[in-house]
């Protein structure tokens, strides 16, 4: 909740009284690695996001420890050996949607988002494809993209290179509600 409040303050400084600002407190984040020995998947429903439709600004944040794996040992190795989640507790994205979808009309809008993606203490500028859906006034976003471990200085020991892929698939989906500044 603290992270959402900080993101709101940053984005609200660019708009008048929170108009056209949407928030999500339970964004779904999943990571997937397909490798010869085994597939690895983790999921979280604790991502937070703020979208300023007037400016196109978009911010996401997820606690690394909120990603849960099927096997406890995988989760432990992920947090301690690869991501070092005590040292780097969050993954974040802050950027801008390049298109300007009409949120007053039900439709599916393909979009691209350009911004800074940070994980494991390393920030990479990225342009990611996604889509915004508007249905009955409900705004949702989704995206799927690949992240190379080496781009974020995540070292995979040679002994386990058959267990973990060099690139990890990230899926993000969020359902937004209009921000009400009177709450």
N, C-alpha and C positions, 0 to 999 in steps of 0.2 A: 504494500500500500504506500509506503514511503517513496518508493521508486516512481509510482504513478503520480504522486503529488508533485515530485520534482519535475517530471516530464510535463505535467500540466502547466506548471509555472513557466517553464521555458516556452512552450507553445502559446500559452495565453498572452505572453508578452508581445506576440506578433499579431494579435487579433483584438477586436473590440468586445469586451465582456463575454468572451467565450463563445460567440456566435460561430456556427459551423464547425464546432469542435466535437469530436466523437472519441469515446474511450472504450477500451476493452480491458477487463480485469482477469480474464481467464482464457487467453489465447492458447491454442493448442500448437505445440512445437514437437516435432518428431525428428529423430536422426536415424539414419539407416546406413549400414556398412555391409556390402556383399563381398565376401572373400571366399577363396576355395575351400577352406576348412569349415567356416560357419558364418551365418549372417548374424549381425548384431543390430538390435533396435532398442531405442529408448524413447519415452514419451513424457511430456509434461503438459499440464493444463493450467499452469501458473504464470504464463507470459502476460505481460501488461503492455498496452499500446495506446498511443494517442495519435489521432489523425485530425489535422486542421484542413478541412475541405476548402476553405477560402484561399489558403496559401499553398496547399499540396504537401505541407510538411507532415512527415510520418516518423514516429519513434516507436521502437520495440525494446523490451528488456525481458530477460528470463534468467532466473537463478539456475546456475549449472546443476546444483544439487537437487533441483526439482525434477530433473530428468531421471526417470526410473526404468531399469532394465529388467528383463525376465529373470536373469540370474544375478544374485547378490554379488558374486565374485566379479562379474563384469562391471557392475556399478562401482564397486570399490576400486578396481584397477583404472577405470575411466577417470574417476575423481582424483585419485592419488597419484597415478603414474603418468597419465597422458594430459589431462586438462589442468591438473593442479588447482582444483576448485577452491581450496583454502586461500591460495594466493590470487587466483583470478575467479572470483565468485559469480560473475555475470557475463552473459553474451548480450551485446546491444547492437542496435541498428538505428541510425539517425540519418534521415535523408528527405527526399522530396519526390513525389509522384509527378512524372513528366507530363502526363495528360491531365485533362480537367473534366472528369465524368460528371454528368448531370445527376446528382443524387435525388432529384425530385421525380425522376422517371425510372420505373422498373425496367431493368435491363442488366446485361452482363457486359462489363467494359474491360477489354484487355488493357493493361497498363504496364509501364516500366517504372521502376523506382531506382533512383541514383542516390547513393549516400555512403556513409562509413559503417562498415560491419566490423565489430570488435569481438574477438574471442581469444582467450589465452594471452591477453595483454597486447595483442597485435591487431592494429587497425588496417583494414584493406578497403579501398574505395571500390564499390561494386555497382553495377547496373543489373537489376534483377527483374525478370518478367513475372507478372502476376495477373490477378483479375479482381475487380471489384464487382460485387453483385448487389443490386438494389431490388428488394422484393417487399412490397407492402410497407415501404418506408424503413425497412431494416437494411442496414449497410453491413456487408461482410467482405472480407478480403482473404485471398489465399495466394500462396506462392510455393514453388518448389525450385530448389537450386542446389548446385554442387559446391562443396568447399574442399579444397585440397588441404590435407593436414600440414604439409610443408609451408603453405602460405601463412600459416599462423604459428609456425615454429613448434608444432606438435610432433614430437619424435616418436616414431614407431620402431622399437627394437627389431633388428633383423630376425631374431628368434621367433617372433610372432607375426612376421609380415604376411604369412598365409592366413592368419586369423582376422586381420584388420585391413580394410581397403585403404588405398592412398587418398581416395576422395570419398567424402561422406555426403549423402543426400539429406538435405534439410527440407522439411515441409512445415509451413506455417499457415494457420487459419485462425481468423478472428471474427467475432461478431460484435459490432459496435453499438453503443447507445449514445444518443446525443447528450453532451455534457450540459448539466444544469448548474449554473454558477450560484443559484440561490440555495443549494443544499449544503 
